[in-house]
Amino acid sequence: MYRESIISLKRWKENKFRKPLIVRGARQVGKTWLLKEFGRTEYDKLVYVNFEENPALQNMFTTDFSIERIITALQIHAQTTITAENTLIVFDEIQSAERGVTSLKYFCENAPQYHVIAAGSLLRMGLHSQVSFPVGKVDFLDLRPLSFFEFLLSLNESELVNALREKKWSIISIFADKLKEYLRYFFYVGGMPEVVNAFAQTRDWQLVRQIQSRILNSYEGDFSKHAPYDIVPRIRMVWKSIPSQLAKENKKFIYGVLREGARSKDFELAIQWLEDCGLLLKIHRVSKPGIPLAAYQEMSVFKLFLHDVGLLGAMAGLDVRTIIDGDEIFTEFKGALTEQYVMQQLRLNNERYIGYWTNNRSTSEVDFVIQEEGKTIPIEVKSGDNLRAKSFKLFCEKYKPSMAIRTSQANYKEEEWMTNVPLYSIGEENL
């Protein structure tokens, strides 16, 4: 399996101002595999510690933060000699080690020669605890589920990916039907590494759903295990509401879907907890496409997406035939899956600001408005064959963006006021 994040890890390794790296991401997005693969291919030695699996090491940082003592303990654990220049030290599930995250500050200040990476599914939840976080002393890398391109690579379609990356539209159009079929597969399988790996090896749709169900069950187990006790019921309510929230024509998050009379103050901590865990992606409404977009966002109006389109389909109970055959049931939910997919692909670039726009009466909407390279770009998402977009055209006539994108099943086409980009190519650095 190939992950684009390997490139980011190599850049980190070669950076002379490198700091200890924290790899963040939801549980089961492949952090452990990625770091082990990076250590195996880019270093002479890998010293790997999973603090969740090694209770005896969980107190390694409680005595003091002497780097010499810590390195000695790691050498005894790994039964090897650690040399700063060619050994990668990985602290996995570091949130399970008391003061483990804090120790990264001392690696940065007192021993910057060591290559140290920490990973943990719940690291972003430091704001809910009393942990001293090493602000300014660490680098970050966010790992998400596989992108559509990475999914294609797992199916040995490297030449197709090369054509997509190089935007060879005349060649791509020849294989458009094949790419559309793969895109339907991706809507069902999604990008969770274990799921993709199983599908690539077996093409067993039932096995795919079994693994996805197991992942969803493990997430719900995490709610009870890690979340503050008093907000666990609300976390579950928010989590289970996402398919119905996205199935609405207006995908704005509505508290009334959770329960009658629900208010934002009752659920804001639950939403924040899920977002901090990497399980939800949030975008806000912007009142106008000004620079910077963040200055025009409305904090109380937003959409929530899952982190993986395959898991969304599993939560909604979509049968494989509804995806592959494209029957009526799939048609009714296809808009939700397509917008979820586009959101994931846009989020591949962590530097992008992503929002959406509606007019004051919410009678017109543009699915996404992003900020990139000093300009705002509206994006209209079309899941079906009807490519008419009255709201999108009115928006473009009013604000006259220098670039406007419609993404759909149609082939690449430049028009006077907008460009149609195929769904299967959306989301790369330059769209």
C-alpha positions as CSV (number, residue, x, y, z in Angstrom):
1,M,0.0,0.0,0.0
2,Y,1.3,3.5,-0.9
3,R,0.6,6.6,1.2
4,E,1.3,10.1,-0.1
5,S,2.3,11.0,3.5
6,I,5.6,9.2,3.0
7,I,6.7,12.2,1.0
8,S,5.9,14.5,3.9
9,L,7.8,12.3,6.3
10,K,10.9,12.4,4.0
11,R,10.7,16.2,3.9
12,W,10.6,16.2,7.7
13,K,13.6,13.9,8.0
14,E,15.7,16.1,5.7
15,N,14.7,19.4,7.4
16,K,17.7,20.7,9.3
17,F,15.2,22.6,11.6
18,R,13.3,19.4,12.3
19,K,11.4,19.1,15.6
20,P,9.8,16.0,17.1
21,L,6.8,15.1,14.9
22,I,3.3,14.3,16.1
23,V,1.2,12.3,13.6
24,R,-2.5,12.8,14.3
25,G,-5.5,11.1,12.9
26,A,-8.5,9.0,13.7
27,R,-8.1,5.5,14.9
28,Q,-7.4,2.9,12.2
29,V,-6.4,5.4,9.5
30,G,-3.0,3.7,9.2
31,K,-0.6,5.7,11.5
32,T,1.2,2.7,12.8
33,W,1.7,1.1,9.4
34,L,2.9,4.3,7.9
35,L,5.5,5.0,10.6
36,K,6.8,1.4,10.6
37,E,7.1,1.5,6.8
38,F,8.9,4.9,7.0
39,G,11.4,3.5,9.6
40,R,11.9,0.4,7.6
41,T,12.7,2.1,4.3
42,E,14.4,5.3,5.4
43,Y,16.5,4.4,8.5
44,D,19.0,1.7,9.5
45,K,17.1,1.1,12.7
46,L,13.6,1.5,14.0
47,V,12.8,1.6,17.8
48,Y,9.1,1.3,18.1
49,V,7.2,1.6,21.4
50,N,3.4,1.2,21.7
51,F,2.6,2.5,25.1
52,E,-0.9,1.0,25.1
53,E,0.7,-2.5,24.7
54,N,3.6,-1.9,27.1
55,P,2.2,-0.8,30.5
56,A,5.6,-1.2,32.0
57,L,6.9,1.7,29.9
58,Q,4.0,4.0,30.5
59,N,5.8,5.6,33.5
60,M,9.0,6.1,31.6
61,F,8.6,9.9,31.7
62,T,7.3,10.4,35.3
63,T,10.7,10.5,37.1
64,D,12.3,13.2,34.9
65,F,12.9,14.2,31.3
66,S,16.6,13.2,31.2
67,I,17.1,12.3,27.5
68,E,20.1,10.1,28.4
69,R,18.0,8.1,30.8
70,I,15.1,7.8,28.3
71,I,17.4,6.7,25.5
72,T,19.0,4.1,27.8
73,A,15.6,2.7,28.7
74,L,14.6,2.5,25.0
75,Q,17.8,0.7,24.1
76,I,17.1,-1.9,26.8
77,H,13.5,-2.3,25.6
78,A,14.5,-2.6,21.9
79,Q,17.8,-4.5,22.6
80,T,19.7,-2.3,20.3
81,T,22.0,0.7,20.2
82,I,20.3,4.0,19.3
83,T,22.4,6.3,17.1
84,A,20.9,9.7,16.5
85,E,21.6,9.9,12.8
86,N,20.2,6.6,11.6
87,T,17.6,5.5,14.1
88,L,13.9,6.4,14.0
89,I,12.2,6.5,17.5
90,V,8.4,6.0,17.3
91,F,6.2,6.6,20.3
92,D,2.9,5.1,19.4
93,E,-0.3,5.7,21.4
94,I,1.7,8.2,23.3
95,Q,-1.4,9.5,25.1
96,S,-1.2,6.3,27.2
97,A,2.2,7.3,28.6
98,E,2.0,9.8,31.5
99,R,3.7,13.0,30.5
100,G,4.7,11.3,27.2
101,V,3.6,14.3,25.0
102,T,5.4,16.7,27.3
103,S,8.7,14.7,26.9
104,L,8.7,15.9,23.2
105,K,9.6,19.4,24.4
106,Y,12.8,18.1,26.0
107,F,13.8,16.1,22.9
108,C,13.4,19.4,21.0
109,E,15.3,21.6,23.4
110,N,18.0,19.2,24.7
111,A,18.4,16.5,22.0
112,P,17.3,17.8,18.6
113,Q,19.7,15.3,16.9
114,Y,17.3,12.4,17.6
115,H,14.6,11.6,15.0
116,V,11.4,11.2,17.2
117,I,7.8,10.7,16.0
118,A,4.8,10.3,18.2
119,A,1.4,9.0,17.2
120,G,-1.9,8.7,18.9
121,S,-5.5,8.6,17.9
122,L,-6.7,11.0,20.6
123,L,-3.8,13.5,20.7
124,R,-6.0,16.3,19.6
125,M,-8.0,15.8,22.8
126,G,-5.3,17.5,24.9
127,L,-7.5,20.5,25.2
128,H,-9.9,18.3,27.4
129,S,-7.2,17.3,29.8
130,Q,-4.5,18.8,32.1
131,V,-1.6,17.6,29.9
132,S,1.1,20.2,29.4
133,F,1.4,20.4,25.6
134,P,4.7,21.3,24.0
135,V,3.5,24.4,22.0
136,G,6.0,25.4,19.4
137,K,8.3,22.5,20.1
138,V,6.8,19.9,17.7
139,D,5.9,19.5,14.1
140,F,2.5,18.0,13.0
141,L,1.3,15.7,10.3
142,D,-2.4,14.8,9.9
143,L,-3.1,11.4,8.4
144,R,-6.5,10.7,6.9
145,P,-8.1,7.8,5.1
146,L,-6.7,6.9,1.6
147,S,-7.5,9.3,-1.1
148,F,-9.1,8.1,-4.4
149,F,-5.7,8.2,-6.1
150,E,-4.2,6.1,-3.3
151,F,-7.2,3.7,-3.7
152,L,-6.4,3.4,-7.4
153,L,-2.8,2.7,-6.7
154,S,-3.8,-0.1,-4.3
155,L,-5.7,-1.6,-7.3
156,N,-2.5,-1.4,-9.4
157,E,-3.7,1.4,-11.6
158,S,-0.6,3.5,-11.4
159,E,-0.7,4.6,-15.1
160,L,-4.3,5.9,-14.6
161,V,-3.1,7.8,-11.6
162,N,-0.1,9.3,-13.5
163,A,-2.5,10.4,-16.3
164,L,-4.8,12.1,-13.7
165,R,-1.9,13.8,-11.9
166,E,-0.5,15.1,-15.2
167,K,-4.0,16.1,-16.3
168,K,-3.8,14.4,-19.7
169,W,-7.5,14.9,-20.4
170,S,-7.5,13.4,-23.9
171,I,-6.2,10.2,-22.5
172,I,-8.3,10.3,-19.4
173,S,-11.5,10.7,-21.4
174,I,-10.8,7.3,-23.1
175,F,-10.9,5.6,-19.7
176,A,-13.7,7.7,-18.2
177,D,-16.1,4.8,-17.9
178,K,-13.5,2.8,-16.1
179,L,-12.7,5.7,-13.7
180,K,-16.4,6.2,-13.0
181,E,-16.7,2.5,-12.1
182,Y,-13.8,2.8,-9.7
183,L,-15.3,5.9,-8.2
184,R,-18.5,3.9,-7.4
185,Y,-16.3,1.3,-5.8
186,F,-14.6,3.9,-3.7
187,F,-18.0,5.3,-2.6
188,Y,-18.7,1.8,-1.1
189,V,-15.2,0.8,0.1
190,G,-13.9,4.2,1.2
191,G,-10.3,4.8,2.3
192,M,-9.8,3.0,5.6
193,P,-6.6,1.1,5.0
194,E,-7.7,-2.3,6.3
195,V,-10.9,-2.1,4.2
196,V,-9.0,-1.1,1.1
197,N,-6.4,-3.8,1.6
198,A,-9.1,-6.5,2.0
199,F,-11.0,-5.2,-1.1
200,A,-7.8,-5.1,-3.2
201,Q,-7.0,-8.7,-2.3
202,T,-10.4,-10.3,-2.4
203,R,-13.0,-8.0,-4.1
204,D,-15.3,-9.4,-1.4
205,W,-18.0,-6.8,-0.8
206,Q,-19.4,-8.6,2.2
207,L,-16.0,-8.6,3.8
208,V,-15.7,-4.9,3.2
209,R,-18.9,-4.2,5.1
210,Q,-17.9,-6.5,7.9
211,I,-14.6,-4.6,8.5
212,Q,-16.4,-1.3,8.2
213,S,-18.9,-2.4,10.8
214,R,-16.1,-3.5,13.1
215,I,-14.4,-0.1,12.8
216,L,-17.6,1.7,13.5
217,N,-18.2,-0.5,16.6
218,S,-14.6,0.3,17.8
219,Y,-15.3,4.0,17.5
220,E,-18.4,3.7,19.6
221,G,-16.4,1.8,22.1
222,D,-13.9,4.7,22.2
223,F,-16.7,7.1,23.1
224,S,-17.4,5.3,26.3
225,K,-13.7,4.7,27.1
226,H,-12.2,8.1,26.4
227,A,-14.9,10.8,26.3
228,P,-16.1,12.7,29.4
229,Y,-18.9,10.6,30.9
230,D,-21.5,13.3,30.9
231,I,-21.3,14.0,27.2
232,V,-21.1,10.4,25.9
233,P,-24.9,10.2,25.1
234,R,-24.7,13.4,23.2
235,I,-21.6,12.2,21.3
236,R,-23.6,9.2,20.2
237,M,-26.6,11.3,19.1
238,V,-24.4,13.6,17.0
239,W,-22.5,10.6,15.5
240,K,-25.6,8.6,14.6
241,S,-27.3,11.7,13.1
242,I,-24.7,12.4,10.4
243,P,-26.2,10.2,7.6
244,S,-29.6,11.9,8.1
245,Q,-28.0,15.3,8.3
246,L,-26.2,14.8,5.0
247,A,-29.3,13.2,3.3
248,K,-31.2,16.5,3.6
249,E,-31.3,18.7,0.6
250,N,-30.0,21.5,2.8
251,K,-27.0,19.8,4.5
252,K,-26.6,22.5,7.2
253,F,-26.3,20.8,10.6
254,I,-29.7,21.0,12.4
255,Y,-29.8,20.4,16.1
256,G,-33.5,19.6,15.9
257,V,-32.6,16.4,14.0
258,L,-30.9,15.2,17.2
259,R,-34.0,15.7,19.4
260,E,-36.8,18.2,19.6
261,G,-35.8,21.4,21.3
262,A,-32.0,20.6,21.1
263,R,-29.8,23.7,21.4
264,S,-26.2,24.3,20.3
265,K,-24.9,24.8,23.9
266,D,-26.1,21.2,24.7
267,F,-24.1,19.6,21.9
268,E,-21.1,21.9,21.1
269,L,-18.7,19.9,23.3
270,A,-19.8,16.6,21.8
271,I,-19.2,17.9,18.3
272,Q,-15.9,19.4,19.3
273,W,-14.8,16.0,20.8
274,L,-15.7,14.1,17.6
275,E,-13.9,16.8,15.5
276,D,-10.8,16.6,17.8
277,C,-10.7,12.9,17.3
278,G,-10.6,13.3,13.6
279,L,-13.9,11.5,13.1
280,L,-15.8,14.5,11.9
281,L,-14.9,17.2,9.3
282,K,-16.6,20.6,9.8
283,I,-17.0,23.5,7.4
284,H,-18.7,26.9,8.1
285,R,-21.0,29.0,6.0
286,V,-19.3,32.1,4.6
287,S,-21.3,35.3,4.0
288,K,-19.2,36.3,1.0
289,P,-16.2,35.0,-0.9
290,G,-13.8,37.6,0.5
291,I,-10.1,37.2,1.4
292,P,-9.5,35.7,3.9
293,L,-12.5,33.5,3.9
294,A,-12.2,32.8,7.6
295,A,-13.1,36.5,8.3
296,Y,-16.5,35.9,6.7
297,Q,-17.4,32.6,8.3
298,E,-20.4,32.2,10.6
299,M,-19.5,30.1,13.6
300,S,-23.0,29.0,14.3
301,V,-23.8,27.7,10.8
302,F,-22.0,24.7,9.6
303,K,-22.0,21.3,7.9
304,L,-20.6,18.1,9.4
305,F,-19.1,15.3,7.4
306,L,-17.5,11.9,8.4
307,H,-13.9,11.4,7.7
308,D,-14.6,8.5,5.3
309,V,-17.2,8.0,2.6
310,G,-17.2,4.2,3.0
311,L,-18.1,4.5,6.6
312,L,-20.9,6.9,5.8
313,G,-22.4,4.3,3.5
314,A,-22.0,1.6,6.1
315,M,-23.7,3.8,8.8
316,A,-26.5,4.5,6.3
317,G,-26.9,0.7,5.6
318,L,-26.4,1.0,1.9
319,D,-26.3,-2.3,0.2
320,V,-23.6,-2.9,-2.4
321,R,-26.1,-3.3,-5.2
322,T,-27.4,0.2,-4.5
323,I,-23.9,1.5,-5.2
324,I,-22.7,-0.6,-8.1
325,D,-26.0,-0.8,-9.9
326,G,-27.0,2.8,-9.2
327,D,-30.6,1.9,-8.6
328,E,-33.2,4.2,-7.1
329,I,-32.1,3.8,-3.5
330,F,-28.6,4.9,-4.3
331,T,-29.9,7.8,-6.4
332,E,-31.7,9.2,-3.3
333,F,-28.5,9.2,-1.2
334,K,-26.0,9.7,-4.0
335,G,-25.8,13.5,-3.4
336,A,-24.8,12.9,0.2
337,L,-22.1,10.4,-0.8
338,T,-20.8,12.6,-3.6
339,E,-20.5,15.7,-1.4
340,Q,-18.9,13.6,1.3
341,Y,-16.3,12.3,-1.2
342,V,-15.5,15.8,-2.5
343,M,-15.1,17.1,1.0
344,Q,-12.5,14.3,1.7
345,Q,-10.7,15.0,-1.5
346,L,-10.5,18.8,-0.8
347,R,-9.3,18.2,2.7
348,L,-6.2,16.3,1.3
349,N,-4.6,19.8,1.3
350,N,-4.5,20.8,4.9
351,E,-3.7,24.4,4.1
352,R,-6.9,25.0,2.3
353,Y,-9.7,26.9,4.0
354,I,-13.0,25.2,3.1
355,G,-16.4,26.7,3.6
356,Y,-19.7,26.9,1.8
357,W,-22.1,29.7,0.8
358,T,-25.8,30.4,0.9
359,N,-27.7,33.5,0.5
360,N,-29.5,35.0,3.5
361,R,-32.7,33.1,2.9
362,S,-30.9,29.8,2.1
363,T,-32.7,29.6,-1.2
364,S,-29.3,29.5,-3.1
365,E,-26.3,27.5,-2.2
366,V,-22.8,26.8,-3.4
367,D,-21.5,23.4,-2.0
368,F,-18.0,24.5,-1.3
369,V,-16.0,27.8,-1.4
370,I,-12.2,27.3,-0.9
371,Q,-9.3,29.7,-0.5
372,E,-6.2,28.8,-2.4
373,E,-3.2,30.8,-3.5
374,G,-4.8,34.1,-2.6
375,K,-8.1,33.6,-4.4
376,T,-11.5,32.1,-3.6
377,I,-12.9,29.3,-5.7
378,P,-16.5,28.2,-5.6
379,I,-17.1,24.5,-6.3
380,E,-20.5,23.1,-7.3
381,V,-20.9,19.3,-6.8
382,K,-23.1,17.3,-9.2
383,S,-23.8,13.6,-8.6
384,G,-26.1,12.9,-11.5
385,D,-26.6,13.7,-15.1
386,N,-28.4,17.0,-14.6
387,L,-25.6,19.6,-14.7
388,R,-27.8,22.7,-14.5
389,A,-26.7,24.9,-11.6
390,K,-28.8,28.1,-11.3
391,S,-27.5,29.1,-7.8
392,F,-23.9,28.5,-8.9
393,K,-24.3,30.7,-12.0
394,L,-26.0,33.4,-10.0
395,F,-23.1,33.3,-7.5
396,C,-20.5,33.6,-10.2
397,E,-22.4,36.5,-11.9
398,K,-22.6,38.4,-8.6
399,Y,-19.1,37.8,-7.3
400,K,-17.1,37.2,-10.6
401,P,-14.5,34.7,-9.2
402,S,-11.4,34.3,-11.3
403,M,-11.9,30.5,-11.2
404,A,-15.1,28.5,-10.7
405,I,-15.3,24.7,-10.7
406,R,-18.2,22.3,-11.3
407,T,-17.3,18.7,-10.5
408,S,-19.4,16.0,-12.0
409,Q,-19.4,12.7,-13.9
410,A,-18.8,14.7,-17.2
411,N,-15.5,15.0,-18.9
412,Y,-13.1,17.9,-18.3
413,K,-14.4,21.0,-20.1
414,E,-13.5,24.7,-19.9
415,E,-16.3,27.1,-20.4
416,E,-16.3,30.9,-20.4
417,W,-17.4,31.3,-16.7
418,M,-16.5,27.9,-15.2
419,T,-14.5,24.7,-15.7
420,N,-16.0,21.2,-15.3
421,V,-13.6,18.9,-13.5
422,P,-14.5,15.2,-13.4
423,L,-15.3,13.9,-9.9
424,Y,-12.6,11.2,-10.2
425,S,-9.9,13.9,-10.5
426,I,-11.0,16.4,-7.8
427,G,-8.9,17.1,-4.8
428,E,-5.3,17.3,-5.9
429,E,-3.1,20.2,-4.8
430,N,-4.2,22.3,-7.8
431,L,-7.6,20.7,-8.2
